């Protein structure tokens, strides 16, 4: 460490001999002041030494009543300089060394924890340890939890899921507070925000509307929008909806938002058979535990996440193995959402296809991908980049799905460079892009009307989607359906609105479709629902005939209709319906 190079005046005043001697002694020690003299104290014992003295010019209390030197005088100043440079150098060296030793998926280490751990280590939230401005923002019919730190270009972070929280951006993104006004938030139905679906239910349209309500509340004209994983989809959807308010778009391990074949997911590639077996055992143990103690859903999920991760599940999306403390934080704070939130939002997002939406997008866009992100197939980065022809893409060699916590130095260097060098988008270019999006949306709607296949890829299983089906339906669709699921969904639409006659007609066509393809399970399912409609129409004898056919098919294939709270095995269920007629069940999902 060449102190003369960095502090020439101080070095000259203090003398080279004393510097050499002090450097040797400081290597493993911390200087502390007692009265008018100083003594050296072991670094490990002085871990709590505070840097407040640098700002306040007051001594900091250390172990055993010793105090750090006040920041005045040549000797005091030099001692502090040496301390922080030496400790910093040691920490940097240790960090490099620890990176080399960190276990990664490439090591293929198998570590099994045979016991189910129900007491997750009590680790504090990062939110309570960082210097953040916290508030709740009213977005109309719900309040969202929002945090803020730093100054500069506004940067909003959108977490993944659906159903994750903002917590996993902590503490890493505090590194950006020197050049960005960093905003964290929990989406509606997640984390510390309200679990209120609103009048129309949870949806991706609601999610981006909520996000823009935060922007307005913060009086921000334009901001950089960073979306991680599913949040990457939301960031793209927000950009095509509110392009004039996006100064920059950052897609971090982002969900493409397109109906494109990215290849098979590779999440199980590094998980061993022993780890898979243990995770299956964990599920069984949790079922028994729940039966015995009737634990809250949230607690069960926390136990599941913690135990799965310590038994190898971390390998699905991480490159480096997280610490036990980090895994505890994930389990306790980073997957917290309303009932059925994940499935409802999952259905909602698959109705949106962003193919072609960014062909002439003038908003500066940065795509960040980890080489070892196994969430999707290998083709995913290339497919996403193709849909963003004007974007810059950076691949991180030693990172998985979450890059910022696995290669933070490179990540935040790239982020800083992007934010500090954002060009202003000319008004003419933005106007042209908004005109392009109008035409893009028109083409989408036309395609939706012409193709029932496209229509059903954009539809959910809730009550609002059923209404859309009933309003749009034509019997000519039934000749174009390519999947028994399309018949089933259409039949459910008419069932939801109590048009049992048309629903019966659809389920009969579903039976013919299944028979033509020798699909016994879907034939049985169509007969079950024919029986349901006939029961509701008061035609019990005909209903019994349908149920009897299914009973005789002897199939124990299981089906679940979450919107109706139904789960059954085909033939055993048909046997039950032979004894008692079907009673109407309401669709409990809005969409």
C-alpha angles and dihedrals in degrees: 000000000000101000093174090060093056102029107025097158095048092045093052093050095048099045130240096253094057090045092055092047093046092048091056092049095043092054092088101012147066123225115235130185123233113177108312096339136068132221132190119251129195112270095224092053090048096053090123093058107137127224090209089103089068090061103031100036087227126121118260119228114241135178120317092011094298116142134210117244118271113248099252134089125043096269094047092047093048093048092054091046091051093046096052095041092048096045091043091050091049091049092049091050091049091049092054091046093048091050089057091050097043114119113243135185088260090067090063092209113174115210118174125192103203097195126070107242111214098168104072113201110266103241119170125245115260087226089070094050101047129076098251135153105232128195145149116239122205110226095182107276100021142030121238126205112238133181130191138189138164136023133261133051110014111249119185119196120212115197127214136244118069082254105026125120139230091253096091091066087067132131097358101068091057083083087072096055093093092066104018140051096232118207122192124184143166116237119239110281093025141090115330096349124096118284093222118134093195128215096308098034132241114322142147089253089057090047095057092042088055090049092053090048087059090051091052093046090053090048092235118156098190131007140175109254117210117188124189121201107316084005086063088062090049090049091054093045090049090051095054089046100043104018094152090064097051116093093175138357122217119188111196114188083328130191103244097227091215136107092242131133106246092172129254119320113257097203094121095046096104099030112106127223089249091055092048090050092049092050090052088052090051090056091052092046091051092052090053091046092050091048090052101041104019092225122196115264092245093055092048091052092049092051091046094051094046096048095043092050095050088050097056106283089118087076093072096076108001129082095197124044111253120229121255088251091054091048090051090054090051092051097045103039114011106064109046122135147141123276112288090358094133095049094043094050091040089057092045096051093050089063089067120078114186096185109143094004095118101042093117099018108150095191110110106252131195122192116199119192134176114223088223098046098132095178092101136018123282093263094064100092092049093047092049092048091050089057089051102046093169096050129106115230127204122190118205112211100205102039141090129197096322107050101172093065097043103042101017098157095057093036096055092042089057092043093050093048091050095048097043093049101044111144119219113253109235114241091236092055092050091048090051091050093050089051089050091052091053090057092042090055092048091054090049093052092047091051090049092055094047098046124051087191090061090043093056093048086060098047133090135207100250134101095268092054090049088055090052091050094051092048095047102034126123125178087230086073090071091066091054101046114121099187136046086229089069091056091046094050092048092049090050089052092059091041090054090055092043096246092138095165094060091041089055090051091052093048090050089054088048089056092052090048091052094045091052088057096040090241103157098179095054090044088056091047092051090050091050091055093044086057090050092053093046091050090052090048091053095249097128098161092056090045091053089052090057094046091049092055091054093046090054091050087071097212123151094190109147125229131184129196103187093185089063097036090242130144123163149146111246106234097033089049092049088053089055091050090054086065100040131022121245116265120209118264121199125232103249095188122089094188 
